Amino acid sequence: MLTIQDNAVIVDKPTTKLVGFRLEDTVRAPAIIVFVDEDKPQLLPIRQGETAPVKVRSPNMEVDIQIITYDEINAFLAPS
């Protein structure tokens, strides 16, 4: 389960892989996408007016949330 505490997304179990992404435009896309181990990615909404978290933390890891743009996503999804 994911929760937001202070400036971090909190994962309530030890992890081996931990990654977080946030779209640059938080007004149009107010959410964090969190990847934990090999589990399905989780989308964590950010309430309107709430400050976006900058880290993802588990009991044994801490990572910065990476900010990505729509252009980066489109470039990744574009056919080769």
C-alpha positions in Angstrom: 0.0 0.0 0.0 1.2 3.5 -0.9 0.7 6.6 1.2 2.1 10.2 1.1 3.9 11.5 4.2 5.6 14.9 4.2 7.5 15.0 0.8 7.6 11.3 0.1 5.6 8.4 -1.2 5.8 5.6 1.4 5.9 1.9 0.5 5.1 -0.2 3.5 7.4 -3.2 2.7 11.1 -3.8 2.0 11.9 -3.5 -1.7 14.5 -4.7 -4.3 13.4 -2.2 -7.0 11.9 1.2 -6.4 11.2 3.8 -9.1 8.8 6.8 -9.2 7.8 9.1 -12.1 5.8 12.3 -12.2 4.7 14.1 -15.3 6.1 17.6 -15.5 2.6 19.1 -15.9 1.0 18.3 -12.5 -2.2 20.3 -13.4 -3.1 18.1 -16.3 -1.6 14.9 -14.8 -1.7 15.1 -11.0 -0.3 11.7 -10.1 2.8 9.7 -9.3 3.5 6.4 -11.0 5.4 4.0 -8.7 7.1 0.8 -9.6 7.8 -1.6 -6.7 9.8 -4.7 -7.4 8.1 -6.7 -10.2 4.6 -5.7 -9.2 2.2 -3.9 -11.5 2.9 -0.1 -11.5 0.7 1.9 -9.1 -0.8 5.3 -9.8 -1.0 7.5 -6.8 -3.2 10.6 -7.3 -2.1 14.0 -6.0 -4.9 16.1 -4.6 -5.5 19.6 -6.2 -3.4 22.1 -4.3 -1.3 19.4 -2.6 2.5 19.6 -3.1 3.8 16.7 -5.2 6.2 14.3 -3.3 9.8 14.3 -4.4 10.9 10.9 -3.1 9.7 7.3 -2.8 10.7 5.5 0.4 10.5 1.9 1.6 12.0 0.5 4.8 15.3 -0.3 3.0 15.4 2.1 0.0 14.9 5.8 -0.9 14.9 7.2 -4.5 14.1 10.6 -6.0 10.9 10.8 -8.1 11.9 11.4 -11.7 10.1 14.1 -13.6 9.2 13.3 -17.2 7.6 15.2 -20.0 4.9 14.3 -22.5 7.5 14.6 -25.3 9.7 11.9 -23.5 6.7 9.6 -23.2 5.7 10.1 -26.8 9.3 9.5 -28.0 9.3 6.2 -26.1 5.9 5.1 -27.4 6.6 6.2 -31.0 6.9 3.4 -33.5 10.5 2.6 -34.6 
